Amino acid sequence: MHHEFDQLNNFADINALKPALHSLCSRYGSVARLDILAASQAGKRQALCFLRMGSAEQEHHLMSELGVGRFGGDLVVIVDLQTPATASRPHQMAQAS
């Protein structure tokens, strides 16, 4: 995953993550749809982010610039959320480490 996505790691939850992800992707065009699902496995919390851009050209540009993959018809990004051990630290402090 490209370094642009590093800023998206360690948000507390998907509600906090969604505007940041939308902002990042909107640099490549109009975000037509953004769905985020929370997942947890072996103590690791992640957000599965499925999005569609306004056009196929915008999707291709986002994929080539950021290394985003495709799952079915959607672009997909997987982001690590705060774990219970890091939840007590503010988002900014988690990024500084």
C-alpha positions as CSV (number, residue, x, y, z in Angstrom):
1,M,0.0,0.0,0.0
2,H,1.3,3.5,-0.8
3,H,2.3,5.9,1.9
4,E,-0.7,8.1,1.3
5,F,-2.8,5.5,3.1
6,D,-0.5,5.6,6.2
7,Q,-2.4,8.7,7.3
8,L,-5.5,6.5,7.5
9,N,-4.2,4.0,10.0
10,N,-5.2,4.0,13.7
11,F,-8.5,5.8,13.6
12,A,-10.7,4.8,16.5
13,D,-13.6,3.7,14.3
14,I,-15.1,3.8,10.8
15,N,-17.1,6.9,11.5
16,A,-13.8,8.8,12.1
17,L,-12.1,7.2,9.1
18,K,-14.8,7.8,6.5
19,P,-14.2,11.6,6.0
20,A,-10.4,11.2,5.8
21,L,-10.7,8.4,3.2
22,H,-13.3,10.4,1.3
23,S,-10.9,13.5,1.3
24,L,-8.0,11.4,0.1
25,C,-9.9,9.7,-2.7
26,S,-11.7,12.9,-3.8
27,R,-8.3,14.3,-5.0
28,Y,-8.7,11.8,-7.9
29,G,-12.3,12.8,-8.8
30,S,-15.8,12.5,-7.6
31,V,-16.4,9.8,-5.0
32,A,-19.8,8.3,-6.1
33,R,-20.0,5.7,-3.2
34,L,-18.0,4.8,-0.1
35,D,-19.0,1.9,2.1
36,I,-16.9,0.8,5.0
37,L,-17.2,-2.4,7.0
38,A,-15.4,-3.1,10.3
39,A,-13.6,-6.4,10.6
40,S,-11.7,-8.0,13.5
41,Q,-9.5,-11.0,13.5
42,A,-7.0,-12.2,16.2
43,G,-7.3,-8.9,18.1
44,K,-6.6,-6.8,15.0
45,R,-9.2,-4.3,13.9
46,Q,-9.5,-3.3,10.3
47,A,-11.8,-1.4,8.0
48,L,-12.7,-2.8,4.6
49,C,-13.4,0.2,2.4
50,F,-15.3,-0.3,-0.9
51,L,-15.6,2.7,-3.2
52,R,-16.7,3.8,-6.6
53,M,-15.5,6.9,-8.3
54,G,-17.6,9.1,-10.7
55,S,-16.0,7.5,-13.8
56,A,-13.9,4.6,-15.0
57,E,-11.1,7.0,-15.8
58,Q,-11.1,8.4,-12.2
59,E,-11.0,4.8,-10.9
60,H,-8.1,3.9,-13.1
61,H,-6.2,7.0,-12.1
62,L,-6.8,6.3,-8.4
63,M,-5.7,2.6,-8.9
64,S,-2.5,3.5,-10.7
65,E,-1.5,6.4,-8.4
66,L,-2.3,4.8,-5.1
67,G,-2.1,1.1,-5.9
68,V,-5.7,0.5,-5.0
69,G,-7.1,-2.9,-5.9
70,R,-10.5,-4.0,-7.2
71,F,-12.9,-6.5,-5.7
72,G,-15.8,-7.3,-8.0
73,G,-16.9,-3.9,-9.3
74,D,-15.6,-1.9,-6.4
75,L,-12.2,-0.4,-5.5
76,V,-11.1,-1.8,-2.2
77,V,-8.7,-0.4,0.5
78,I,-8.0,-2.2,3.8
79,V,-7.1,0.1,6.7
80,D,-5.9,-0.8,10.2
81,L,-8.0,0.7,13.0
82,Q,-7.0,1.2,16.6
83,T,-6.7,-1.9,18.7
84,P,-7.8,-1.9,22.3
85,A,-4.1,-1.3,23.3
86,T,-3.8,1.8,21.2
87,A,-7.4,3.1,21.7
88,S,-6.3,5.2,24.7
89,R,-3.8,7.1,22.5
90,P,-5.1,10.0,20.4
91,H,-5.0,9.5,16.6
92,Q,-2.2,12.1,16.2
93,M,0.0,10.3,18.7
94,A,-0.5,7.0,17.1
95,Q,0.6,8.5,13.8
96,A,3.7,10.0,15.3
97,S,5.1,6.6,16.3
